[in-house]
Amino acid sequence: MDKIYLGNGTEKFNGDQIEFALNLSKIKQAQEHIFEYKGEKYLKLRMVKKREADQYGRTHYIEVNTFKPEQQPTQQAAPMPTTPIEPVAPTDGFEDSIPF
């Protein structure tokens, strides 16, 4: 799938802070990646460091995390066959020494 780039950022204060701007018009391209969790909507983003700063000094870019795990059908285990267990009567007054 093609990457969806939403903005660029600049590293500041020796890497302690990265300031960036998002292009909110491009979020429409990411609609299929918005998901809901506990009644709130989320969009997972990824901030990636560029190999080199561009001509404007931008050192990072923001992209949409488009990873979707493959849905595998859930297989339920087949129920174990049950065979009724018949009690065994003691034979010849024999008692074993097993405590249970």
C-alpha positions as a Python dict, from the first residue, in 0.01 Angstrom:
ca = {
    (1, 'M'): (0, 0, 0),
    (2, 'D'): (118, 352, -74),
    (3, 'K'): (236, 561, 216),
    (4, 'I'): (23, 853, 327),
    (5, 'Y'): (244, 1146, 428),
    (6, 'L'): (79, 1401, 655),
    (7, 'G'): (358, 1645, 736),
    (8, 'N'): (717, 1726, 821),
    (9, 'G'): (897, 1820, 1140),
    (10, 'T'): (1213, 1980, 1267),
    (11, 'E'): (1432, 1846, 1545),
    (12, 'K'): (1507, 2104, 1813),
    (13, 'F'): (1697, 2131, 2140),
    (14, 'N'): (1949, 1858, 2054),
    (15, 'G'): (1675, 1610, 1967),
    (16, 'D'): (1473, 1659, 2286),
    (17, 'Q'): (1184, 1804, 2087),
    (18, 'I'): (1045, 1759, 1739),
    (19, 'E'): (811, 2026, 1613),
    (20, 'F'): (588, 1937, 1321),
    (21, 'A'): (278, 2042, 1132),
    (22, 'L'): (12, 1805, 1000),
    (23, 'N'): (-167, 1863, 673),
    (24, 'L'): (-524, 1800, 790),
    (25, 'S'): (-654, 1804, 431),
    (26, 'K'): (-465, 1477, 370),
    (27, 'I'): (-637, 1299, 659),
    (28, 'K'): (-923, 1228, 416),
    (29, 'Q'): (-684, 987, 241),
    (30, 'A'): (-640, 804, 572),
    (31, 'Q'): (-1011, 751, 648),
    (32, 'E'): (-987, 372, 612),
    (33, 'H'): (-718, 365, 883),
    (34, 'I'): (-922, 546, 1147),
    (35, 'F'): (-1046, 303, 1410),
    (36, 'E'): (-1262, 322, 1718),
    (37, 'Y'): (-1162, 205, 2065),
    (38, 'K'): (-1383, 247, 2371),
    (39, 'G'): (-1597, 505, 2194),
    (40, 'E'): (-1302, 722, 2082),
    (41, 'K'): (-1163, 751, 1727),
    (42, 'Y'): (-790, 708, 1662),
    (43, 'L'): (-546, 733, 1374),
    (44, 'K'): (-206, 570, 1427),
    (45, 'L'): (81, 782, 1299),
    (46, 'R'): (450, 715, 1261),
    (47, 'M'): (723, 979, 1295),
    (48, 'V'): (1031, 884, 1094),
    (49, 'K'): (1372, 1048, 1093),
    (50, 'K'): (1491, 1152, 748),
    (51, 'R'): (1835, 1042, 634),
    (52, 'E'): (1927, 1406, 583),
    (53, 'A'): (1754, 1731, 662),
    (54, 'D'): (1582, 1883, 360),
    (55, 'Q'): (1648, 2233, 226),
    (56, 'Y'): (1418, 2380, 494),
    (57, 'G'): (1591, 2200, 781),
    (58, 'R'): (1310, 1947, 832),
    (59, 'T'): (1452, 1633, 986),
    (60, 'H'): (1143, 1412, 1028),
    (61, 'Y'): (823, 1325, 848),
    (62, 'I'): (486, 1199, 965),
    (63, 'E'): (307, 915, 790),
    (64, 'V'): (-4, 711, 860),
    (65, 'N'): (62, 367, 1003),
    (66, 'T'): (-123, 164, 739),
    (67, 'F'): (-44, -180, 883),
    (68, 'K'): (-349, -401, 914),
    (69, 'P'): (-302, -750, 1055),
    (70, 'E'): (-452, -1027, 847),
    (71, 'Q'): (-776, -1151, 991),
    (72, 'Q'): (-754, -1525, 1029),
    (73, 'P'): (-1072, -1719, 1091),
    (74, 'T'): (-1089, -1836, 1446),
    (75, 'Q'): (-1104, -2209, 1475),
    (76, 'Q'): (-1272, -2353, 1775),
    (77, 'A'): (-1129, -2674, 1908),
    (78, 'A'): (-1350, -2974, 1852),
    (79, 'P'): (-1503, -3090, 2178),
    (80, 'M'): (-1326, -3384, 2334),
    (81, 'P'): (-1532, -3700, 2312),
    (82, 'T'): (-1655, -3802, 2652),
    (83, 'T'): (-1662, -4165, 2752),
    (84, 'P'): (-1844, -4245, 3072),
    (85, 'I'): (-1615, -4392, 3335),
    (86, 'E'): (-1756, -4690, 3513),
    (87, 'P'): (-1658, -4740, 3877),
    (88, 'V'): (-1438, -5038, 3942),
    (89, 'A'): (-1536, -5260, 4233),
    (90, 'P'): (-1254, -5360, 4471),
    (91, 'T'): (-1130, -5713, 4415),
    (92, 'D'): (-1034, -5967, 4677),
    (93, 'G'): (-995, -5711, 4954),
    (94, 'F'): (-690, -5563, 4782),
    (95, 'E'): (-610, -5207, 4885),
    (96, 'D'): (-332, -5009, 4728),
    (97, 'S'): (-113, -4768, 4919),
    (98, 'I'): (-190, -4466, 4698),
    (99, 'P'): (-335, -4190, 4920),
    (100, 'F'): (-589, -4065, 4665),
}
